[in-house]
Amino acid sequence: MKKNNFFIFLTLVIIIFSVNNGYSQDTEYENSNSSCQTLLEHAKKYHREALFSKAIENYINVKECVGNETYSALYVEACVGLGNIYNDIYDTYEAVNQFKEGINHQIIFKANDPIPQMYVRDGLGKTLINEGKFEQAITLIDLSVKMSSLVDDKQFKIESLNNLIYLLALKDNLKDANEHLLALENLTQDTDVSKKMETLIEVSKLGIELSKDLNGVKSEIVNFERDNSHDFNTTAKERILRLKHQIDLRESDKNKCIESYNIWDNFRDSIQIDFYKNLKDSLQLRSQKRVVDEELHRLRIQERLNQTEVSYKNKNILYLIILLLALIAIIVFIYYFFNRLKKQKATIESLQKELHHRVKNNLSIIDTFIEVAKEEFNEIRFTTKLSELQNRIDSINEVHQQLYLKEDITNLNLKKYIDKLSNNITASFSNHEIEIANKTSITVSQLRQISLSVLG
């Protein structure tokens, strides 16, 4: 029973750990996805404000943020955003490349996501409009309009519907154009439409009028340009120039056709050239700023390294000073210690010399007393004993005499001591035929060390 409870507990722990681990991974993914979504919103904001270089930078950051290792709708949206920017500057080559990248991203991961596909088709439709391939553009834009019911993006619905109306007007399909125009008006009634979008809608209406009254639309275009020139964006201006060219085509005025076409084409080229020039200048400024920032960063690092080096040197100097002070303190301590020992030794030696001197004097007095005592006895046995006693006292006295006269009172030359002692003994007795040969060359201190080593 206990074993079963243990396995149940272990299973619960594993399940809880797995759930927590999965939750943490989901949380990390959601945080990453949220930051990528924020970058995408910034890119769209810059795009609406016609800050194309910043928009491009943010769209590229979105692609780097989500990566290209797994399928992501954000990646496709970033490709579409970049493609639409290139459409706005009439660089159809780069626009097509971006849309192809978005399509390939879906194909590689076999993603059947209708909303990103809708955005890609709509972007390709705009590219075809710029290229003047209206039939193909109508097919793609019409499909985008039908699929726009899948999203709540009203701005996208309005823009796609207006593009379709513009295309149908150019192809003289007034019936479908008017039907879609009615739907567009219903859609814009409860929606805040930007001034840019209002201008584009008016241009589409002028396109419808183009098929109804060719002469009347000329004056309308002139009045429209005069009244709304300050609200024109590049797309509105380009479509007005295209309408003028369409008027010249329908009037079959060859010279005016060439002139209006050149004006339209030069305008598109100027937009593209100005963009890349501004982008180049912006990149150059950013590059210069980056160089300055890198130089400032290098100088800060160098300053920090210098400060660290100075701090390190100051610490080393401080440690060296502390070491020198410690050495001086040790030297002073050793000096005073040995000086004190020297004074103590001198005092002890002085006291010992004084002691030896007093002992020697006392022994000399005793020797004098014995000599006086010898004169009072005539018996040889008493005088002999007293002489032996004198010799012993002389030997002791000689030791103290040598110790008193030597600077080192801890050491005694045994040879000198024996020589002196033997001479005293010889002088004390009447037998002069005795010779004493002393070959001793050892000191008392050495003799003590030998004795200790033998005993040890």
C-alpha positions in Angstrom: 0.0 0.0 0.0 2.8 2.4 0.9 4.6 1.6 -2.4 1.5 2.4 -4.4 1.1 5.7 -2.5 4.7 6.5 -3.3 4.2 5.9 -7.1 1.1 8.0 -7.1 2.9 10.9 -5.4 5.9 10.6 -7.9 3.4 10.6 -10.8 1.7 13.8 -9.5 5.1 15.5 -9.1 6.1 14.6 -12.7 2.8 15.9 -14.0 3.0 19.2 -12.0 6.6 19.7 -13.2 5.6 19.0 -16.8 2.7 21.4 -16.6 4.9 24.1 -15.0 7.6 23.6 -17.6 5.1 23.8 -20.4 3.5 26.9 -18.9 6.9 28.6 -18.6 7.8 27.8 -22.2 4.3 29.1 -23.3 4.9 32.2 -21.3 8.3 32.8 -22.9 6.8 32.3 -26.3 3.9 34.7 -25.6 6.4 37.3 -24.3 8.5 36.9 -27.4 5.4 37.0 -29.7 4.2 40.1 -27.9 7.4 42.0 -28.5 7.4 41.0 -32.2 3.8 42.2 -32.4 4.8 45.5 -30.9 7.5 46.0 -33.5 4.9 45.2 -36.2 2.5 47.9 -34.9 5.4 50.4 -34.9 6.2 49.5 -38.5 2.6 50.0 -39.6 2.4 53.3 -37.7 5.6 54.6 -39.5 4.2 53.3 -42.8 0.9 55.2 -42.4 3.0 58.4 -41.6 5.1 57.8 -44.8 8.2 57.4 -42.7 9.4 54.6 -45.0 13.0 54.2 -43.8 11.9 53.7 -40.2 9.0 51.4 -41.3 11.5 49.3 -43.3 13.8 49.0 -40.3 10.9 47.9 -38.0 9.6 45.4 -40.6 13.1 43.9 -40.8 13.2 43.8 -37.0 9.9 41.9 -37.0 11.3 39.3 -39.4 14.4 38.9 -37.2 12.3 38.8 -34.1 10.1 35.9 -35.2 12.8 34.1 -37.2 12.4 31.9 -40.2 12.7 28.5 -38.5 9.0 27.9 -37.9 5.8 29.3 -39.6 4.7 32.7 -38.3 1.9 34.9 -39.6 3.9 37.9 -38.3 6.7 37.0 -40.6 4.3 37.0 -43.6 2.8 40.3 -42.5 6.3 41.9 -42.3 7.0 40.7 -45.9 3.7 42.2 -47.0 4.5 45.5 -45.2 7.9 45.7 -46.9 6.3 44.9 -50.3 3.7 47.6 -49.9 6.4 50.2 -49.0 8.3 49.3 -52.2 4.9 49.6 -54.0 4.5 53.1 -52.6 7.9 54.1 -54.0 7.2 52.2 -57.3 10.1 49.7 -56.9 8.2 46.7 -58.2 11.2 44.5 -58.3 11.8 44.7 -54.6 8.1 44.5 -53.9 7.7 41.3 -55.8 10.7 39.8 -54.0 9.1 40.6 -50.6 5.8 39.1 -51.6 7.5 36.0 -53.0 9.4 35.6 -49.6 6.0 35.7 -47.8 4.5 33.1 -50.2 7.6 30.9 -49.8 7.4 31.1 -46.1 3.9 29.7 -46.2 4.8 27.0 -48.8 7.9 25.8 -46.9 5.9 25.2 -43.7 2.8 24.0 -45.6 0.7 26.7 -43.9 -2.8 27.2 -45.1 -3.5 30.5 -43.4 -6.0 32.5 -45.4 -5.5 35.9 -43.8 -1.8 36.2 -44.6 -2.5 34.8 -48.1 -5.1 37.6 -48.5 -2.6 40.3 -47.6 0.0 38.8 -50.0 -2.6 38.7 -52.9 -3.6 42.3 -52.2 0.0 43.5 -52.2 0.7 41.7 -55.5 -2.4 43.3 -56.9 -1.0 46.8 -56.0 2.2 45.8 -57.8 0.3 44.8 -60.9 -1.5 48.2 -60.7 1.8 50.0 -60.7 2.9 47.8 -63.7 -0.3 48.7 -65.6 -1.4 45.0 -65.7 -5.0 45.8 -64.8 -6.6 42.5 -65.8 -4.4 40.5 -63.4 -4.7 43.1 -60.8 -8.5 43.0 -60.8 -8.4 39.3 -60.3 -6.2 39.5 -57.2 -7.8 42.6 -55.7 -11.3 41.2 -56.2 -10.2 38.0 -54.4 -8.8 40.2 -51.5 -12.1 42.1 -51.3 -14.1 38.8 -51.0 -11.7 37.5 -48.4 -11.7 40.7 -46.4 -14.8 39.5 -44.6 -12.5 37.2 -42.6 -10.9 40.1 -40.8 -12.1 43.1 -38.8 -9.6 45.4 -40.4 -12.0 48.1 -41.9 -9.1 50.2 -43.2 -7.9 47.2 -45.3 -11.4 46.6 -46.6 -11.9 50.2 -47.6 -8.5 50.4 -49.3 -9.0 47.1 -51.2 -12.5 48.0 -52.3 -11.3 51.4 -53.5 -8.4 49.9 -55.5 -10.9 47.5 -57.2 -13.2 50.5 -58.0 -10.2 52.4 -59.5 -9.2 49.4 -61.6 -12.8 48.7 -62.9 -13.1 52.4 -63.8 -10.0 52.3 -65.9 -11.3 49.2 -67.6 -14.7 50.9 -68.2 -16.6 48.4 -66.1 -19.0 51.0 -64.8 -21.6 48.5 -63.6 -19.3 46.7 -61.2 -17.5 49.9 -60.3 -20.8 51.6 -59.2 -21.9 48.5 -57.2 -18.6 48.5 -55.3 -18.8 52.3 -54.9 -22.1 51.9 -53.2 -20.7 49.2 -50.9 -17.7 51.5 -50.2 -20.0 54.4 -49.2 -21.9 52.1 -46.8 -18.7 50.9 -45.3 -17.3 54.4 -44.8 -20.4 55.8 -43.1 -19.6 54.5 -39.7 -15.8 54.5 -40.1 -13.2 57.2 -39.6 -11.5 57.6 -42.9 -8.2 59.4 -43.2 -7.7 62.4 -45.5 -5.4 60.3 -47.6 -8.0 57.7 -48.1 -10.7 60.2 -48.9 -8.5 61.7 -51.6 -7.9 58.3 -53.1 -11.7 57.6 -53.1 -12.3 60.9 -54.9 -9.7 59.9 -57.5 -11.6 56.6 -58.0 -14.8 58.5 -58.5 -13.0 60.7 -61.1 -12.0 57.4 -62.9 -15.7 56.5 -63.1 -16.6 59.9 -64.4 -13.8 59.4 -67.0 -15.9 56.8 -68.8 -19.1 58.9 -68.6 -18.0 62.4 -69.7 -14.5 62.7 -71.1 -14.6 66.5 -71.5 -16.3 67.2 -68.1 -13.8 65.1 -66.2 -10.9 67.3 -67.4 -12.3 70.4 -65.6 -13.1 68.2 -62.6 -9.5 67.0 -62.4 -8.2 70.6 -62.6 -10.6 71.7 -59.9 -9.8 68.7 -57.8 -6.0 69.3 -58.1 -6.5 72.9 -57.2 -8.7 72.2 -54.1 -6.8 69.2 -52.8 -3.2 69.6 -53.8 -2.1 70.0 -50.2 -3.7 66.7 -49.3 -2.2 64.7 -52.1 0.1 61.8 -51.3 2.3 60.1 -53.9 -0.4 57.5 -54.7 -3.1 60.1 -55.3 -0.8 62.2 -57.4 0.3 59.2 -59.5 -3.3 58.1 -60.1 -4.3 61.7 -61.2 -1.3 61.7 -63.7 -2.5 58.2 -64.9 -6.0 59.5 -65.4 -4.6 62.5 -67.5 -2.7 60.0 -69.6 -5.9 57.9 -70.0 -7.7 61.0 -71.2 -5.0 61.6 -73.8 -5.1 58.0 -74.9 -8.9 58.2 -75.5 -8.5 61.5 -77.3 -5.9 59.8 -79.5 -3.5 62.8 -79.2 -0.2 61.2 -79.8 2.0 64.1 -78.7 -0.1 64.6 -75.5 0.0 60.9 -74.9 3.8 60.9 -75.0 4.0 64.0 -72.9 1.6 62.8 -70.2 3.2 59.4 -70.1 6.6 60.9 -69.6 5.3 63.1 -66.8 3.7 60.1 -65.2 6.8 58.0 -65.6 9.2 60.7 -64.4 7.0 61.3 -61.4 7.3 57.6 -60.4 11.1 57.6 -61.0 11.5 60.8 -58.9 9.6 59.2 -56.0 11.9 56.2 -56.1 15.1 58.2 -56.6 14.2 60.6 -53.8 13.4 57.7 -51.4 16.7 55.9 -52.1 18.6 59.2 -51.9 17.0 60.0 -48.5 17.5 56.4 -47.4 21.2 56.6 -48.4 21.6 59.9 -46.5 19.8 58.5 -43.5 22.0 55.4 -43.6 25.1 57.6 -44.0 24.0 59.7 -41.0 23.3 56.6 -39.0 26.7 55.2 -40.0 28.4 58.4 -38.9 26.4 58.5 -35.7 27.3 54.8 -35.1 31.0 55.7 -35.6 30.7 58.5 -33.2 28.9 56.3 -30.7 31.5 53.6 -31.1 34.3 56.1 -30.5 32.5 57.5 -27.5 32.0 54.0 -26.2 35.7 53.2 -26.8 36.7 56.3 -25.0 34.5 55.4 -22.1 36.0 52.0 -21.9 39.5 53.4 -22.2 38.7 55.9 -19.4 37.3 53.1 -17.3 40.4 51.0 -17.9 42.6 53.9 -17.0 40.7 54.5 -13.8 41.0 50.8 -13.1 44.7 50.9 -13.8 45.2 54.0 -11.6 43.2 52.4 -8.8 45.2 49.2 -9.2 48.5 51.2 -9.0 47.2 53.1 -6.0 46.3 49.9 -4.3 49.8 48.5 -5.0 51.4 51.6 -3.7 49.2 51.4 -0.6 50.1 47.8 -0.1 53.8 48.6 -0.6 53.7 51.4 2.0 51.9 49.1 4.5 54.5 46.4 3.8 57.4 48.9 4.3 55.8 50.2 7.5 55.4 46.6 8.7 59.0 45.8 7.9 60.2 49.0 9.7 58.0 48.0 12.7 59.5 44.5 12.7 63.1 45.9 12.4 62.4 48.4 15.3 60.9 45.6 17.4 63.8 43.3 16.7 66.3 46.1 17.4 64.7 47.0 20.7 64.3 43.3 21.6 67.9 42.4 21.0 69.1 45.7 22.5 67.1 44.8 25.6 68.6 41.3 25.6 72.1 42.8 25.2 71.5 45.1 28.2 70.1 42.2 30.2 73.1 40.1 29.3 75.5 42.9 30.2 73.8 43.3 33.5 73.9 39.6 34.2 77.6 39.4 33.2 78.4 42.4 35.4 76.6 40.8 38.3 78.4 37.4 37.6 81.8 39.1 37.5 81.1 40.9 40.7 80.0 37.5 42.2 83.2 35.8 41.0 85.3 38.7 42.3 83.8 38.4 45.7 84.1 34.6 45.7 87.8 35.0 44.7 88.4 37.5 47.4 86.7 35.2 50.0 88.7 32.2 48.8 91.9 34.3 49.0 91.1 35.2 52.6 90.5 31.5 53.4 93.8 30.6 51.7 95.5 33.2 53.9 93.9 31.8 57.0 95.1 28.3 56.0 98.6 29.6 55.4 98.6 31.1 58.9 97.3 27.8 60.3 100.1 25.9 58.6 102.7 27.9 60.5 101.2 26.9 63.8 101.6 23.2 63.1 104.9 21.5 62.9 103.6 18.0 62.0 104.0 17.1 58.4 100.6 15.3 58.2 98.8 18.5 59.1 100.7 20.7 56.8 100.2 18.2 53.9 96.5 18.2 54.4 96.3 21.9 54.7 98.4 22.2 51.5 95.9 19.9 49.7 93.1 22.1 50.9 95.0 25.2 49.6 95.4 23.5 46.2 91.7 22.8 46.0 90.9 26.3 47.0 93.4 27.6 44.5 91.8 25.5 41.7 88.4 27.0 42.6 90.0 30.5 42.9 91.7 30.1 39.5 88.3 29.3 37.9 86.8 32.4 39.3 89.9 34.4 38.4 89.7 33.4 34.7 86.0 34.0 34.6 86.4 37.4 36.2 89.1 38.5 33.7 87.3 37.1 30.5 84.7 39.0 28.6 82.7 35.8 27.9 82.1 34.5 31.4 80.1 31.5 30.0 83.2 29.9 28.5 86.5 28.9 30.0 89.7 27.7 28.3 90.5 24.4 30.0 94.2 24.4 28.9 94.9 27.6 30.7 93.1 26.5 33.7 95.0 23.2 33.9 98.3 24.9 33.3 97.7 27.3 36.1 96.4 24.6 38.4 99.4 22.3 37.7 101.9 25.0 38.3 100.3 25.8 41.6 100.4 22.1 42.6 104.0 21.8 41.6 104.9 24.9 43.6 103.1 23.5 46.7 105.3 20.4 46.9 109.0 20.0 47.2 109.5 17.4 44.4 110.8 19.3 41.4 111.5 16.2 39.2 107.8 16.0 38.2 107.0 17.4 34.7 103.5 18.1 33.6 102.7 18.1 29.8 99.3 19.7 29.0 98.0 19.2 25.5 94.5 20.1 26.2 92.8 22.3 23.5 89.2 22.1 24.6 87.0 24.5 26.4 84.6 23.9 29.3 81.6 24.7 27.0 82.7 22.1 24.4 83.4 19.6 27.1 79.9 20.1 28.4 78.4 19.5 25.0 80.4 16.3 24.5 79.3 15.0 27.9 75.7 15.7 27.1 76.0 14.0 23.7 77.6 10.9 25.5 74.9 10.8 28.2 72.2 11.3 25.6 
